[in-house]
Amino acid sequence: MNEMSERLIVVIGMHRSGTSAVTRGLQVLGVELGDRLMPPVEGNNPKGFWEDLDINAFNIEMLDSLSSDWHFLAPLQADSVELLSRRGYLLRAVELLRKKISNAQIFGFKDPRVAKLLPFWKEVFSHCGLDVHYVIPLRHPISVCKSLEKRDGFDFEKSYFLWLEHVVNGFAGTIGEKCSLVDYDRFIDSTEEEIKRLGTELNLSVDTVKLNQFLSDFIDEDLRHTIYKLEDLDIDRHAPPLVKEVYSVLADVLDGKLSMGDASFQNLVLAWQDEILRMKSLLVLTDKLSRHLVNSENHRAQQEKTIQSLQAEKALAVEKVHMTEQALAAQVREKEQSVQALAAQVREKEQSVQALAAQVREKDAKLNEIVNSKIWKFGLFFRRVRVILAPPNSRRARVMRALFMFIFFPLRKINQHRKIGKDTSLIKTSGMFDEHWYLTKNPDIAHAGIDPARHYLLFGGFEGRDPSPNFSSKWYLESYPDVKAAGVNPLVHYLKSGNKEGRAAQQDRAEYIYPNPGARSQTMDVFNIPHKIALAWKEGGARLLWQKVRRKIGRASPELGATLTALPIEPPSLENLHYQPLISVLIPTYNTPVQYLFAAVNSVRNQFYPHWEICICDDASSDKATRSALRTIEKSDARIKVCFLAENGGISTATNKAAEIAEGEFFAFLDHDDELTENALYEVALALNKKGNTDVLYSDQDKIDASGAPHEPFYKPDWSPEYLRSVMYVGHLLVVRRELFQRVSGMNSQFDGVQDYEFMLRVAETNPRVIHIPRILYHWRKIPGSVAMGLDEKGDKIEILQARAVNEHFSRLGLRAVAVNHPRHRHRLLVQPNTRERYPVVSIIILTKDAPVHIGRCLRSIFEKTAYPNYEVLVVDNETTHPDALRVFNQYPAKIIPFREKFNYSRANNSGVRNSGGEFVILLNNDTEVITPDWIEQLLFYCEMPDVGAVGPLLVYPDRTVQHAGVVLGSRGTADHVMRHFPHDSDGYAGSLSCPREVSAVTGACLMIKRGDYLDEGGLSEYYGTHYQDVDLCLRLLAKGKRNLYVPHAMLIHYEGSTRGKFYDHLDRSLLLDIWGEWIDTGDNFYNPNFSLSRLNYTLGNREKNA
């Protein structure tokens, strides 16, 4: 870190007073504002706020902790600085400021909230030893009131007092400090002169190039909508006399008639401050009434929203009833037809039985004829003679067999050599055997001078040697035991039958039912064409052959494929879909490369499911080829609609416009250069038939490169709203009910770049019914400029918008937390709970017997590291006698609960909870150690949510690798911890380790739960001895509709097994399976079924049970 600069420029003053323009002007003087600035907002500050995001968020958090906000009229309490210091904000502010100015020659920042918090920030500046110069922009009070009325809807009376408080506080707090005053109107009229004057006062030189750029790019008359004079305050009946007095005096200062250093001016400022303080009681009352009014209005709006939602649900329910009636009537008709068809089949079968009986009689007659023939009797005579001359198992019979083998064995050897030759030739011409690569990897074969293909066929494949980088012999034999048992060379099996059966060539392609296009040579593909034609003709005749040719043409030449007539493919199960809604595929386009555009459209036209329409909205593409291709596409199919925007509005605007022309009951979102799999919409319809009341569906996905080759599959958990707040995991394919899309007002153009993420956050607020389809149904194109190519393709904009989306989501839900970008992992968010107003009692229950080292370390870490102020510790003691352990009990203010019976983990914990007095309880093992001081705050933030059951932290081994990050059902046949031994600070699989997320269960080694929920569930089941009580409790909570959460930002060390050792209770295992076996068999909702249960590290594998 560079040596800290001694100079700091701080811009304070009233909102809407030109602070942004003045702060931007400081850059002309060489003042650095940092690289994390608040983005501009159209209609508010279209040219930017020039305000540091981190300092802004920090000021908002401090005001919130003081139960205040920038628009509150009442001044802060006199002890606010002391209160903020006690809550840790002083140290955080020092660290934040040092980080900001570490690499700057002269650093400056602006936030009007500093005027309210100036006494606190002056303590920070003093502690850092900074030379601070304050800049206070001043604007006519009526102009400020007009602006606040337009932006925030504030009354003039309130705005005048806000102006008064910010201005007077700013000047009162800077008495005796270096301070410059800037008039906003003069700054706009005479920008160059004001910049130079400010540079002189700040002792900074003007950069001419930056000044000219500032004048041309930033300064605009549109920045000012009103101009008023001092006398105008006389005719505004809303203006308090004190406002005119203050503004009049400050006007004299600007005109040079009065100096801010004059004692008369400073006495006036202090007098104004005293007058505001005398009105404090009235201002406090006004704030309370304002809050009450706002809350009432919000409540009214919420009620109206609820009424609208209920009305929509009612209409939807009526529509569903009508549809159900129609579906039932159709089913009745179908059943009647089925009965008639079955009756006809019965008659047909009876006729077949009669015909078969006639054939049996005919065969019996022929058999009798053969048995009674002379030749049969003659042969029978010779068979009897053979048995007499060479009885079975006799020496003569063995001699005759040996003679037979001597004559015919050479013929068998010839056939065997022919087979080896054919298989060797097959391997050489397959395109999957690289002779040079094989010899390089296996020098022993090169030295021996053996034919490499023949060696691989007879020996190498069975020894685990690979024929090329595109095929893994060992993995193939391990993955397909039937091939290994048959003793067949793995590559030969793959070439002859495995490829056709959908078997993969190696592990990284196991998720696909198709081979990598680059895995086989073009020569081999040419030789396979006749075979493929014959196979298609045999399976489905001319119709299927034409469909396959059409699709092949469409992929090779998208332009040609787009002009062909659509031939929907109806899979056999389509007739079983009693509910077949119209699905509108929405595609926003902008300068889309034509080949990708045709590929996207063709991927919809090739769908198995026929009830779709494509709704394309072009966002004013400047590329003529794109617009021409869209017109061609629109003419090619009546189910395709295309509209063109006159001006570029962004992806959200184009998506919403596409939705306006859509008629489907569901909307599916497809980016203009991506593709759907052929079964995508069919799988959606199938899921809707299983659960017709679904609102949202999403699937797994992968990426494709420019040529369409698939890779990087992403397998997702079932609906996880908490996980969504930190990671946009839903992604593609996303399908939403039309009514829900309209209810949440579609996409928001302010979040273009993360518009689908922000949309899903608003959808999540409606408590939607969501289905996850654990199949890859969407190919995300990985090309330059796309986030699919890399996380840095769109810079920091994505992360800034991601955090803003979640913070607005928190605000709508009333959740007291701030989302910030994760310090280590890109596109991940860190949720930081705000300082709380209420600290409910948290009871920590610890079971122990003797073990002085463990209980001593555990209690010491709790009492020395825990920052939460309101907790109690209850030690449930199972007859401790060790003197060192007894001394530990006396060292800490823990409540000892005697447990004088045979140890039962569940019963002992239940006893501790019954004796506790907390609103929340934490079950904690005695072999744990607290690491993060805010561990209770982190767990409590989530546990307080009404729909949350149990919450568990990140537990690590002493070497700081993961011991617990959630529990997965099905592993070892029961349940086990996921991601064991991962580095604790890694991201995991798509944020699964670094971000809070839903899990089926958390470990009882550290588990927080509401005391009321614990007692309502009857606590831990006492039928379990030592294992699975925690899993059983969590599953009971899940069955009640609660969510169980893993929270990584709370971390403890777990010296696992130190207390109970390696004992495993098989009776506990049997009990868990008796109660929850069917639940476990259905799979873990939050661990994708494509992942292996034998290795809980998010690797692909078969879902075998592991006993």
N, C-alpha and C positions, 0 to 999 in steps of 0.2 A: 504493500500500500504506500502511495506517495505521501510525503509530509503534508499535513492538513493546512489548507489555505487559511490565512488570518482574516480575509475579507468575506463578507456576506451581505447581499442586497435582498431586502425583504419588502415585497409589495403588499400593503394592507389597504383597507378602505371598505367602502360599501359595495355590495353586489350591484351589477349593472351600471357601474360608475367609470368604466373604461380601464379597469385593472388588467384585462386581457390585452388590450392594445398597448398599454404602457409597458407591460411585461415583455411582449413581443419586441418592442422597441429597444429594450435593454440588450438584446442580442447584437444590435448595431454597435453597442459600446463594449462588446467582448464578454458580456456576462453569459455564463453557461447555465442552461436551464435543465440539463439532464436529458436522458433518452427515454424516459417513461412518462410522456405527457398525455394528458387526457385528450382523446380524439375529438375533432369538431362535431357539432350536431347541427344539422340543417334546421333553420327556423329558430335556433337559439343562439349559438355561437358558430356560424358557418365557417369562420376563419380560424377557429381554434380557441381553446380556453387558456393554453400555455400554462397549464397548472399540473404539477407533479402528482401522478396518480397515487403514489404511496403516501405522500404527506397529506393529500386530500383525504384518503381513506383513514389515516391515523387521526386527523382532526375530527372527522365524523364519528369515529369510535369514541374519542374522548368526550365529545359533547353528549353522545348517547349514554356514556357511563355516568354523566352528571345530570341525566334526565333533561337534557336541553337540546336545542338545534339552532341553526343559524337564524331562523325566522322567529325564534322566541324573543319576546320584547324584554322580559325581565333580565337584568344583569346577573352574572354568575355570583355564587356565594363568595364571601371573602376568603374562605378556607379552601377554595377549589384547588389551588396549587398544591397545598399539603395533601388534600384528598387524592389528587391524581398521582402524586409522588408515592403515597402509601400503596396505591394499586399497581405500581410498577411502571407507570407511563414515563416517568422522568428518565429512567435508564434506557427504556426503549427509544425514546425520542433522541437521546444522545447518540445511541448506536445508529439510528436511522440517518441522522444528520451527518454523522461522520462518514457513513457509507456514501452519501450523496456528494459530499464535497471532496472526497478523497482524491479524485482525479481531475478536479477543476481548478483552474487558475483563480477565477472569481466565480463563485456560485450564487445564483439567485433563485428565489421561488416566490410564488404568489398564491395566496388563499385568503379571501376575505374573512374566513372564520378565525384567522389569527387575531383579528381585532378583538374578538370576544375572549380569546385564549392568550392574549398578549402577556399577562403576568407570568403564565406558565412558560411560554417560549422564551421570555427574557431570562428565566432561570437556566434554561437549556443553553442559550447563547453564552451566558456567563460561565457556565461549567466548561464549555468547549473553548473558552478564551477567544471568542471571535470579535472582530471589529465590524459591527453591524451598522449599516446605513439603511434607514427606512424610506420608502417612497410611498406617498399617499395620493392617489388620484382623487380628484374632486369633480363632481358633476352636479348640475342644478337639481335640487330636490324634486321638482315637478317632473323632470325628465326621468329620474329614477323611479318615481311613483308610476308614471305611465308605462315604463318598461316592465315593472313588476306586476302591474295590472294585466298586461298582455300575456306575460309568461306564466305567472303563478296565480292570477285571479285575486291578488291581494287588494283590499280596500286602501284608499289613499291614507286614511287615518293610521292604519298599521304601517304602511310603507314609510310615512314621515317619521314615526318613532324608530323604525329600524334604521333609517338613514342617520337619525340623531345619535342612536346608541353606537353604531359602528364608527361614525366620524369622531364623536367626542372621545370614545374609548381609545381610538387610534392616536389622537393628539395627546390625551392624558398619559397614555403609556409611553409616549416618546419624549416627554419633557426631559430635557437634559441629554437627549440622544441626538445623533446626527440624523436629520430628517429633511426630505425634499417634498414640496407640494407641487402637484401637476394638475392644471385645469384641463378637463377632457375636451371642452370646446376649442380651447386654444391649441391643444395638441392636434386636433383634427385639422384646424385652419392653418396652423403654422408648424407643421410637424418637424421640419428640418431645424427651425430655430429652437423649438422646445427640446429636441434631442440633444442639440449642442449645449443648451443651458444645463440640461440634466447631466451631461457628460462633465461639464465644468464643476458642478457641485459634487459629483461622485469622483472627481479626479480621474476620469477615464477618457480615452481618446476615441474619436468617431472613425469607424471603418467606412470609407466612402463607398466602396462597392456594396457592402451590406446595406448602407443607408439608401442607395438608389434602388436596390432590390426591394427594400422595405416599402419605399414610397410607391413603387410600381405595382407590387404584388399584394400589399396588405391595405394601405391607406385608401379608403374609399368613402365617398359621401354617404353610401348606404349604411355605414357603420353608425350613423347618427340620424335619427328620425325626427327629433324635436330640438328646438333651440328656444330657451326662455331667458328672460331678464329678471334681475333682482326684484323689480317692482311687481312682477306677476304673482309673487307670493302674497301680496296684499289683497288680491281679488280672489284668491282661492280660500274659501271658507273652511276647508279641511286643514289648512296649514297652521300648526301651533306657532305662537309668537316666538318661542325659543328657536324654532327652525330658522326663521328669518334672521334672528339675531346672530345665530352661529354662522349661517351662510354669508351674512353681511360682513362679519369680522374676517372670515376667511377670504372673502373677495378683496378686502383691504390688504391682507397678507400677500395675495397674488399680485396686487397692483404696487407693492413695495411701500405702502403706507404704514405697515406694521410688520414687525419681525417676530418669527416664532420663538426667538431667543429672549424677547422682551419679557420682563417680569409681569407687565400689565397683561400681555397675551396669555401667559401661563396661568395667572390668577383667574382670568376669565374662563379658561378651559377647566380648571378645578371647580369653579363655581357652577359651570354647566354640568359637570359630573355629579356634584352634590345635588343639584336640582333633579337630575334623573334618578338618583338614589332615593330622594324623598318620594318619588312616584313609584317606588319598587313594589309596594303592596298592591297598588292598582294594576301595575303591569303584570304581576304574578297572576292576579285574578283574571286579567284579560287573556293570558296564555292558557289558563285552565279552561275558560269558556271557549276559546278557539279550538283547543283539543277536543273538548266535548262536542262542539259543533262538527268538527271533521269526523270524529268517530261516529256520530249520529248519521252523517251523510254517507260514510262508508258502509255503515250497517244497513242503511236504506238501499244503497246500491247493491249490496250483497243479497239483500232480500229480493230485490227485483231480479237479480241474476239467478237466484235460486228458483224463483217463480218461473222465469223463462226456461230454466233447465228442466223443471218438473213438467211444464207444458210440453217441452220438446220430448221428454221421456214418455209422457202420456201419448203424444201423437205417434211416437215410435212404437209404443206398446200396442196401440190400436192397429197400426200397420202390420206389426208382427203377428197379431192375432188373425188378421185377415189373411196374411200370407200362410200362417199355419193351417188355417181352415182350407185354403186352396191346396196346400201340400198334402194334407190328410185326405182330401177328396181325390187328389191324384194318386195317392198311395192305395186308396180303396179300389179305384179303377184298375190300378196296376196289379193289385192282388187278385182281383177277379180274373183279369187276363192270365195271370200266372196259374190260377186254379184250372182255367180252361186248357192252358198249355200243358199243365201236368197231367190232366185227364187224357189229353191226346197222346202224351208220352207213355202213359200207362198202357193205353190201347196198343201203341206201337211196340212197347216192350213185350206185351202178351203175344203179339204176332211174332216177335223175334224169338221168344221162348219156344213157341210152337215150331218155328222153322228150325231152331237148334235141336229140338227133340227129334225132328225128322232126320237131321244130319247125323245125330248120335245113332239112331236106328240103322241108318245107311252104313255108318262106319263099323258098327258091330257086325253087320252082315258081311262086310268086306273082310273084317278080322277073322271071322269064323271060316270064311272061304280060304284065307291064307293058311290058317292053322291046319285045315283039313286037306291042304294041297299036298301033292307028292313031293315037290321040291323041299317044302318045309320039313316033312318027315324025314327025307333023305339027309338034310343038313343036321337035324336033331341027332341022327344016328352017328354022324362023324363027331359032333360035340361030345357025345358020351364016350366015344372011343378015345378022344384026346384026354379026357379026365382020367380014364383008366390007365393010359400009357404015361401021362405026366400029371399026377395029382397036384393040387395047389400047394405051394410052399415046399414041394419036394425038390430034391437035388436035380432031377431031370427037368423040372419046370424052370429052375434058375439057369441051367445050361441053355435052354431054348431062348430065354429072355436075353442072355448075354450074346448069343449068336445073332439075335434080332438087332441089338444095339450096335454090334460090330458092323452090320451091313448098312444100317440107316443113319448112324451118328455123323459120319462125314457130311451127309446132306444137311443136317441141322447146323453144323459149323459153317457151311457155306452160306446159309440163310442169315446166320448171326453176323458174319463179316459184311454181308450186303447191307444189313440194317445199320451197322456202325458207320459204314461209308456214307449212307444216305444222311444219317444224323450229323456227321461231320460236315458234309456239304451244306446242310441246312444252317448250321451254326456259322459257317464262313460267309454265306450269302445273306445272312439275316440283317446285316447292318448294325447288329448289337454286339458283334465280336470284333475287337480291335487287336489285331495280332501284335503290332508294335507295342501297344500299351500293355498287353498281357505279358510279353517277354520282358519289358522294362520293369514291371512290378514283380516278376518272378524270375530272377536271374538264374536260379537253379535249373529251370527248364531250358533256358537259352544255352547254358553250358552243356546240358545233356544232349542237345541236338534233336529233341523230340518235336514232332509236329504239334504246335501249340493248340490248335483246334481239337485234335484227337486227344491230347492230354487233358484239355478242359472237359471234354465229353466223358472220358473214362474215370478221371481222378479229380481234376481241379474243382469242378462244380460241387462235388461232395466234400471237398476239403475247405470250402468256404472262400475259394479264390473267385474274384470277379472277372467277367469277360471284358468289361469296359466300364467307364464311369456311369453308364446308363442302366446298369443292372447289378443288383446285390444278391449273390448266390446264397449267402448265409441267412440274410433276412428273409428271402423267399422261402427257404426250407423251414425256417422257424415260424413263419407266419402261416404257412399252409402245411400242417402236419400230414395231410393225406398224400401230398407229393413226396414227402420224405419217407413215409411208410411204404410207398409203392416202389422206391428205389430208382426213380426216374431223374435224369439230369435236370436241374431246375430250369435252365434256359431252354432246353428242348421242350419241356412241358409248357413253358410260357409261350413259345412260338407256335406249338401245335394246338394248344387248347386254352391255356391260362389267359392269354390276351382276349380271346373271344368271350371268356367267362367273366371278364371284368376284373381280373386279378392285377395287382400293381406290380411293377418291375422293381421298385425299391421303396423305402419308407417314406421319403418326402413326397411321393405321389400316391400314397395309399388312400388319400381322401377322395381321389377322383375315380370315376368309373370309366374313364377314357385314358388312353396312353398319351404321353407327351408327344406332340407332333414331331419334335426333333429326335425322338428316340429311335426311329426306323428310317432307313434310307429311302430315297425317292425310287430307287430301282425296285425295292421290295414292294412299295405301294403299287407300282405299275403291274407287277406280277400278281398282286392280290385283287386287281380290279375284276377279272373274270369270276373269281371265287365269290367276291362280294355281290356281283350282279346275280349269280346263280342263287346265293343264299337269300337275297331280298326277294327274288321271284318265287322261291320255294315257300318263304314265310308269308308273303302277302300278295303275290301276283303282280300284275302290271301297275296297280294303284300304288302299292308300297314302293315299288322300284322307282316310279315317277316322283314320288314325294322325296325319296332320298336323293335322287339326282337334282331335283329342284333346290333342295337345301344346300347341296354341295356347290351348285352354281352360285347360289346367293352368297356363300362364304367367299368363294374365289373371286367373284366379281359383283360387289354390292350393287353397283349401278344396274347391272342386268337383273340381279335378283329382285330389286325393288320394282321392276316393271312387270314381273310375272304375276299371274293371277294367284291369289292366296288359296291354298288348299288346306284347311284346318285338319289336323290329325286327331281323330277321336280315339283315345285309349279305351281299352275294354271297360274300365271302371267308371267312365264318364256317365254312363246310364244310371249309376248308383248315386249320383249327385242330385238329390231331390231339390236342393236349393242352388240355383245357378244365377247369381247376381251379375249384373253388368259391371265390369271393372274398367274404369277410365285410367289409362296410363298417361300421366302428365309429363311432358318433355319440354323444358325451357331451352331454347337454343340461342347461341350467339357466336357467329363466325366459326361454326363447327367444321372441322375437316370433313369433306364429303364422304370419304371412305368410312369414317367412324359413325357418321350420321346414318348412312344406309345400314351399317351393321346394327346399330341400336334399334332402328325401326324393324329390320328383318327379324331381330330376336323376339319381337312382340308378335310379328306375323307368323312365326313358326311355333307359336304356343299350342300345346295339346288342348288347352281350354279355349273354346271358341268365342265366349261371350265377353269381348273386350272392345274398346275403342281407344284410339291414340289421339290425344289432344296436345298439339304442339303450338307453343307461342314463341315466335322469333323476336328477340329483344333488340330490334333495329340493327341487324347485322350489316356491316359495311362490306362484307365479302359477297360479291355477286354470285359466286359458285354455290355458296350456302343457300341463298335465297332461291336460286334456280332449282337446286336439288329439292328444296321444300315444296316447290310448286309441282315438280314431277311426282314426289311422294304423295301429295294430296290427291292427285288424279289417279293414282294406281289402285286405290282401295276406298270404297265408300265409308269404311269405318275409321278413316283418318281425317281429322279436322286440323286445319292450320290457320293461325291468325298472325298478323304482323303488327308490331308496335311501331309508331312513328318516331318515338324517341327512346333512347336506351334508359331503362328504369332499373336494371339490376335483376338478378336471378329470382328474388322474391316476387317482384312485380310481375315478371313473366310467368312464374308458377301460378300466381293468383289469377292471372288472366286466362291461363290454360284451364284452370278450375272453373272459371265462369262459363266456358263453352262446353264443359263436360256434363254428361247426363248419367254417369254411372252411380251406383249406390256406394261404391268404394273407389278411392283414389289410390293408385300406385305411382310412386315417384321414380322416374328414370332419368339420370343425367344424360346429356346429349351425346356423350361418347362412350357410354357404358353399354352392357348387354345383360339380358335376362337369360337364364337357362330355359330350355324348352318346356320344362315341367313347372316353371315358377308359378304361373297363375292357376294351374291345376292344383298345385299343393295348397295355394291360398283358398281356393274353393273347397277343397277337401277339408281343410281345417274349419272353415265356416260351417260346413255341414255337421261337423262334430260339435261345435259350439257356436250356434247361430247368433248369439247376443254379443258377439265380439265387436270391439270398437277399433282395435289396432292390432296389426300383425307385422312381425318382422322376422327375417331369416338370417342364416349364416351367409357369409360372402367370401369371395376370394378376389385376387387381382389378376388382370391380364395385361400383357405387354402390347406393344403396337401391332404385333402379328396375331394376337389373340391367344397366345400360349398362357395357360393358367399357372398361378403360383401364389404363395403367401395366403393360405386360407385363414379365415378368422372365424372361430367357433365361439358362440356367445352363450351366456347364461339366460335363463328365463327372466321375465320382467323383474328388473331390479332398480327401482326409482332412486335409491340412495347412491348406488354405483353411478347412475346417470348424472348425478350432481357433480361428479368429479371427472367423468370420462364419457365422451359421446360414443357409447358402445353400440347403440341401436343401429346406426348406420343404414346399410342397404340389405335387403329389399325392405322398404317401408310401405305399408298399406294402411290407409286410414278411412274410417267411415265418413262419407260425404257430410253428414249432419254434424259430426264432431269437428271436422275441418272448418266448417262455416261458423260453428259455435265459438271457436277460439280465434276467429277472424283470420285464418290462414297464416301465410308467412309474413314476417315483419322485415321490411327492407332495411331497417336500421341495423340489422344483424347479418347482412349479406356476407357470406363467407362461412358463417355458422348458423345460417337461417334454419336448417333442419334441426340442429341441436336446440336452439332457442324455442322452436315450434314444439319439440317433444317435451321441453320443460313446462310449457303452458298446458300441453295435453295431460301431462302427469298430474297437474293440479286439479283435474276433473275426476280423479279416481277412475280411470278408464279400465275396461276389460281387455286385457292384452294377451295375445298368444305369440309364443316364440316357436318358429318352425325350425328344428335343428337340422336343416339341410342347406347346402350351398345352392342358392337360387339366383345369385346376382354376381356379375363379373365387373369389378371396378377397374377402369382403364388406368394403367400406370404410364403416364406420359409427362414430359416436362411441363411445369406449370400447375400440375395437379398435386394435391396433398397426398394422393396415392403414391406419387414418386418419392416424396420425402417430406419430413415435418417442416423443413425450412423453405418450402416452395413458395409460400405466401407471407414469409417474414413473421413479425410479431403480431400482426393485425389479428390473426385467428385467436391467439391466446388472450389478447386484450378483450376482444368481443366475447370470448368464452366466459371469462371472469365476470364481465358486465352482465351477461345473460343470467348467470346463476345468482348474482347479487340482486337483480331485479326480481328473480324468482323467489328468493328469500324474503324480499320486501313484501311481495304480494301475499306470502304465506304467514308473515309475521314472525319468521324465524330470526332470532338475534344472533347472526353470524355474518362473517365476511369471507368471501371466496377470493383467494389470491393465487397467482400462478405458482405451481410447485417449483421449489428451488432447484430440484435435481432432474425432474422428468418433464419433457416437453408435452404439451397438450394435456396436462393433468392439473387439477386444481386442488389446492389445500384449503380446507374449510376451517376457519378460526372462529370459535365461539366468542361473542362479545362479552365484556365484563357484565356479570349478572347483578340484578338488583336483589334477588332472593337466593339465599344459600340454604337449601333444605338439608336436613341432617342425613348423612350417609353412614350406615353402619357397616363396618368391615368385620366379617366373621372369619376367624382363623382357627383351624383344628390343630392340636398338637399333643404330643406326649414325649417328654424329655427333649431330645434333639436340641441342645442349647445353641449349637452353631447356627442351625437353620432358623429357629424362632428368634434368636438374637439379631441375626442379619435382617430378617424380614421386618421386625418391629423397628429396628434402627432406621432402615430405609424409609419406612412410612412416616415416622415422626420427624426425621431430619430433612426429608426431601419433598414431602407433600405440600403443595401450595394452597390447596383448598382449605378454607378456614373452619368448616363446620362438619366434623366427622367424629365418630366414636369407634373404638376398636374393642371387639369382644373376642377373647381367647377361650375357646372351648377346650378345657384341659381334661385329657383322658388319663387322670391319675399320674401326673408327673412326679417323679421322686428324685431325679438328678439335681444335685444342689446348684450346679451352674445354671440350669434351666430355671430353677426357682428364683435365683438371683436376677435373671433376666426379667421375670414377671414384675419384680419390685422396681426395676429401673425405669419403666415406662407406664404412663397412665392408662393402661388397658384394663378393661373389666374382665375378671376371670369367671367363667361359667364352668362349674365342675360337671364332669360327665363320668359317673362312676358305674359303668357297665361295660360289657364286652363291646369293643369298638365296632360301630357301624357308621360308615361315612355319612349316609343320608340322615340317620337319626341324630347324629351329633350336630350337623349343620342345621337341621330343623329346630333343635333345641336353642342354638345360637340365635336364629332368626326370631323365635318366639320371645326371647329375652331382649331383643334389640328395640331401640326407640326411633330408628331412622325411617324416613319416608322411602329411602332406597337402601338396598343391601348389596354388598359385594362379598361373594364367596371367594376366599383367597387361600391358596395353599401356603403352608409355612415354609416351603422351600422356594419361595419367590423373593425377588428383590426389586424395588421400585427404581426405575431409571429416569422417566420423564416427570418433572414436578407437577405438571398439569394433568396427570393421568386421570384423576377423578373428574375434572372439568370436561375433559374430552369424552369420557364414557357417559357422563351425566347429560351432556348436550343431546345425545342420541336417545338415551334411555327415557328422557322426559317426553319424547314424542308419544302421543297416545297409542299409536298402532305398533309400537316397538315392544318386543318381549324381553329377550336377553341380549346383552351387549358384551363382547369380549375384546381384549386388547391384542396387540402383537406381543407374543412371548418369544424370547430368544434363548438359545443355549448360552453358556458362559463365553463361548467363542464368537458370540454375536451373529450366529446363523439362526434361521427361523426354526422355532419349535412348534409354534401354533399361529396359524393365520386363518382359522376357520376349520370346520369339520365337514368332510364329504361322506355322504351315505353310500354304502355298497362296497367300499374297500374292505378287504379281508372278510367279506360277507356281512359285515356290520357297519363300521364307520371308522374313519381315521383322519388325522390332521393332514392338510394339504400343504405343499411347498416346503416340506421339512428340509433344513440345511441350505435353503436359499440364502444369499447375503441379505441381511435385514434391510439394507437401504436400496435394494434393487426394485425395479418396477413390477416384477412378476410378469404374468401373462396379461398384457393389455391393461396394466394398472391394477391387477387383482391383488398385488401385495402392497402397493403404495397408497391405495385409495380405499376409503370405507365402502363396504358392499354388503349385500344380503348373503347370508349363508344358512344352511339348514340347521347348524348347531355350532355352539362355541364351547370351549372346555370349561369345566368347573374349577380348573386351577386358578382362574380369575374371571368371574362372571358377575356382572351387575344386572339387577332386576328390580322392578318396583316391589316393595314389600307386600303391597296389596295383591299384586299378581302372584307372587310366590305363595302366599297363604291361600289364595283362591284355588290354586292348583294343588293344594295339599303338600306343598314343598317337594323335596326330593323323595322319590319312592323308596321306602325303607326295605322293600323286598330285595333290592340290589345290595350286594356286599361291598365291593370295592370299585366296580367298573360300570360305565354306561348310565349312571344316574343323571349326569348332565345332558347326555344325548336324549334320554327319555323326557326330561323336563322341557328341553327345547322343542322336541317334536310335539309335545302337548300344547305348547304355545303356538306353534305353527298351525296345528289343527284348529285352534281358536281364531285363526286369521291374523295372528301377530307376526311381525317380522323380527328375525334375529340378525344382528349386525356384527361384523368384524370391523374394528376401529384401529388402524395402524399407528395413529399419532399418539396413542397411549402405549408405552412400551415397558415391559418388565422382563427381568431374567427369570427363567424357570430352571432350577436344578432338578430336572425331571427324574422321577423315580427315587429320589433321595430318601423319601419318607417311607413309601410302601415297598420299595425294592422292585424285583422283577416278577413278582407273583401275578398270575393271570387267572381270574375266576371264570371258569367255563360255564358255571351255572348262570352268572350274570349275562353271558353271551346268549345262552339259550333263552333266558327270560326276555331279553331285548327282541330276539327274533320271534318269539311267541306273540309279543304284543305288536311289534312294528314291522314284522317280516314282509307283509304285503306292501307297506309304504316304502320300505327300503328297496324292494324288488322293482318298483316303478322307476327308480333312478333318482338322482339328486337334481332338483330343479336348477341349481346354481352351478353345476359342473356338467358341461356339455356331454351328451351321450357318446360323442365321437372320441372322447379322451379315455385313456386307459385307466382302469381302476387298480391295476397292479402297481403303477408308479404314479402317485398323485402329484405330478409335476407338469401337467398340461401337455403331455405327449400323446400322440394318437395311438390307438390300440383297440383290441376287441374287448367287449364288456363281459369278460369272464369273471365269475366270482372268485374271490381269493379267500380261502378258508384260513 
